[in-house]
Amino acid sequence: MDFAYDAVTEDHRRRLLAFLDEHVYPAEAVLAEQVATAGDPWDTLPVVEELKTKAREQGLWNLFLPGDRGAGLTNLQYAPLAEITGRSPHLAPIATNCAAPDTGNMELLSEFGTPEQQHRWLEPLLAGEIRSAFAMTEPDVASSDARNIATRIERDGDEYVITGRKWFISGAMNPRCRVFIVMGKTDPGAEPHRQQSMVIVPRDTPGVEVKRAMTVFGYGDEESGGHAEIVFDRVRVPVENLVGGEGDGFAIAQARLGPGRIHHCMRAIGMAERAIELMCRRALSRVAFGRPLGEQGVVQDWIAESRVRVEQLRQLVLKTAWLMDTVGNKGAHTEIQAIKIATPSTVEWVLDKAVQLHGAGGVSQDFPLASLWAGVRTLRLADGPDEVHKRSLARRELAKYR
Ligand SMILES: Cc1cc2nc3c(=O)[nH]c(=O)nc-3n(C[C@H](O)[C@H](O)[C@H](O)COP(=O)(O)OP(=O)(O)OC[C@H]3O[C@@H](n4cnc5c(N)ncnc54)[C@H](O)[C@@H]3O)c2cc1C
């Protein structure tokens, strides 16, 4: 077993780390300032556009996408790079065109889109010209069970008519988010896993109404386009906007979420690394009761535990990435669930310790820790709650012994 990164990964890591040092970290304060003063804080802000141009010039672009359309990296090669972007999660993923939910939507269109759908939507997404959203969750039903999704997609001649209400649709507050991929029921009478389909809905279609922005622990997440509640009131799109076939929605959602989940986990490890760095710097520079905080046994325990837990996570994530490359996303199903269970709660633990060590500063806007904590806490819900992943993993484990 070779634990070293290969030459391609090392080269990208070196360039990406330098990009963060030179451009991204200094831009964090500028971004906060621009969000506070912008006419439309949801719009992609000038500092983000400048970073996108620089990243693209340096070949740090579409790193997540394998094959000719993207940077051509494997999951194993991309994992350490996504980790680095996670160190500045509001800027680095967007700057490199590797931000959710666009990444999942680009993968989806790449894999299941028709040539016409790819031309109209995938190409501008790959170029970073527009953004996109994925609309599945609904306020009125328990959406962790995708079979409950109630939005109707009814065929009427050459059109589909869409009626329903969605919420927590990430990215959709950004006016440059031009397209929604909407999940709904085309055939409520079919067997449960064949009732759902996905359709492409351009934002400016009559009947689409972006109602309001949901907050997350009080944060608007303006930098990433927020999380919208959207009403679809008899929205009509041509039948050509169907993704895959009627009834394929559930299967496509599963395919979309595999890479999406590992990407979230990779970035979360980057958040934990940033927290450990901040924790150590604070522990060395702050003195209480006659000695640096870092000389307190309890603080050393937090630092050591954090390092051990993050190393364990990283090995599991890298193994999962390697399995996805070698046996496919389906073959890596158990491991994808395992990292989705392990990563958010472990990183939340690390962030909690870093917040504690920073005292009041830790919960304030002067350090990134509070916002990182809020972000990682939501990962225990987004893309499926912990309990649902545990249920499914445990059932597969039990099946071995039936
Ligand atoms: C920040 C953020 C961004 C999001 N972005 C998007 C997006 O872009 N697009 C989108 O479509 N959705 C998005 N979501 C929604 C997210 O995917 C859902 O919140 C999630 O799937 C859970 O659905 P729900 O909120 O309806 O919870 P429910 O289904 O109502 O579940 C509530 C709770 O019940 C418990 N539970 C459920 N099932 C079980 C079980 N089998 N065993 C034990 N306990 C169980 C769990 O604790 C769960 O948290 C986002 C959510 C957040 C917080």
The ligand as a MOL file (V3000), in Angstrom:
LIG
                    3D

  0  0  0     0  0            999 V3000
M  V30 BEGIN CTAB
M  V30 COUNTS 53 58 0 0 0
M  V30 BEGIN ATOM
M  V30 1 C -27.6940 23.9760 4.7170 0
M  V30 2 C -28.5690 23.0290 3.9850 0
M  V30 3 C -28.5150 22.9740 2.5940 0
M  V30 4 C -29.3680 22.1180 1.8880 0
M  V30 5 N -29.3300 22.1410 0.5100 0
M  V30 6 C -30.2570 21.4270 -0.1810 0
M  V30 7 C -30.3530 21.5400 -1.6040 0
M  V30 8 O -29.5640 22.2480 -2.2500 0
M  V30 9 N -31.3340 20.8600 -2.2440 0
M  V30 10 C -32.2140 20.0630 -1.5840 0
M  V30 11 O -33.0740 19.4580 -2.2290 0
M  V30 12 N -32.1450 19.9280 -0.2270 0
M  V30 13 C -31.2010 20.6010 0.4850 0
M  V30 14 N -31.1470 20.5120 1.8630 0
M  V30 15 C -32.1240 19.6920 2.5580 0
M  V30 16 C -31.5770 18.3980 3.1520 0
M  V30 17 O -31.1440 17.5160 2.1500 0
M  V30 18 C -32.6990 17.8170 4.0260 0
M  V30 19 O -32.8530 18.6900 5.1210 0
M  V30 20 C -32.4260 16.4180 4.4940 0
M  V30 21 O -32.4860 15.5070 3.4310 0
M  V30 22 C -33.4420 15.9830 5.5740 0
M  V30 23 O -34.7570 16.1500 5.1570 0
M  V30 24 P -35.7790 16.9440 6.1150 0
M  V30 25 O -35.1750 18.2460 6.4650 0
M  V30 26 O -37.1060 16.9360 5.4460 0
M  V30 27 O -35.8130 16.0860 7.4420 0
M  V30 28 P -36.8570 14.9120 7.8050 0
M  V30 29 O -36.9280 13.9520 6.6690 0
M  V30 30 O -38.1010 15.5160 8.2940 0
M  V30 31 O -36.0820 14.2100 8.9940 0
M  V30 32 C -35.9460 14.8490 10.2720 0
M  V30 33 C -35.1080 13.9970 11.1820 0
M  V30 34 O -35.7470 12.7720 11.4040 0
M  V30 35 C -34.7780 11.7900 11.7280 0
M  V30 36 N -34.9540 10.6250 10.8610 0
M  V30 37 C -35.3960 10.5750 9.5940 0
M  V30 38 N -35.3780 9.3140 9.1340 0
M  V30 39 C -34.9310 8.5450 10.1350 0
M  V30 40 C -34.6710 7.1500 10.2850 0
M  V30 41 N -34.8770 6.2850 9.2750 0
M  V30 42 N -34.1960 6.7090 11.4700 0
M  V30 43 C -33.9850 7.5640 12.4990 0
M  V30 44 N -34.1860 8.8860 12.3990 0
M  V30 45 C -34.6550 9.3730 11.2440 0
M  V30 46 C -33.4050 12.4100 11.4900 0
M  V30 47 O -32.8380 12.8100 12.7070 0
M  V30 48 C -33.7470 13.6210 10.6450 0
M  V30 49 O -32.7940 14.6630 10.8000 0
M  V30 50 C -30.2720 21.3010 2.5970 0
M  V30 51 C -30.3130 21.3450 3.9940 0
M  V30 52 C -29.4930 22.1970 4.6900 0
M  V30 53 C -29.5940 22.2500 6.1800 0
M  V30 END ATOM
M  V30 BEGIN BOND
M  V30 1 1 1 2
M  V30 2 1 2 3
M  V30 3 2 2 52
M  V30 4 2 3 4
M  V30 5 1 4 5
M  V30 6 1 4 50
M  V30 7 2 5 6
M  V30 8 1 6 7
M  V30 9 1 6 13
M  V30 10 2 7 8
M  V30 11 1 7 9
M  V30 12 1 9 10
M  V30 13 2 10 11
M  V30 14 1 10 12
M  V30 15 2 12 13
M  V30 16 1 13 14
M  V30 17 1 14 15
M  V30 18 1 14 50
M  V30 19 1 15 16
M  V30 20 1 16 17
M  V30 21 1 16 18
M  V30 22 1 18 19
M  V30 23 1 18 20
M  V30 24 1 20 21
M  V30 25 1 20 22
M  V30 26 1 22 23
M  V30 27 1 23 24
M  V30 28 2 24 25
M  V30 29 1 24 26
M  V30 30 1 24 27
M  V30 31 1 27 28
M  V30 32 2 28 29
M  V30 33 1 28 30
M  V30 34 1 28 31
M  V30 35 1 31 32
M  V30 36 1 32 33
M  V30 37 1 33 34
M  V30 38 1 33 48
M  V30 39 1 34 35
M  V30 40 1 35 36
M  V30 41 1 35 46
M  V30 42 1 36 37
M  V30 43 1 36 45
M  V30 44 2 37 38
M  V30 45 1 38 39
M  V30 46 1 39 40
M  V30 47 2 39 45
M  V30 48 1 40 41
M  V30 49 2 40 42
M  V30 50 1 42 43
M  V30 51 2 43 44
M  V30 52 1 44 45
M  V30 53 1 46 47
M  V30 54 1 46 48
M  V30 55 1 48 49
M  V30 56 2 50 51
M  V30 57 1 51 52
M  V30 58 1 52 53
M  V30 END BOND
M  V30 END CTAB
M  END
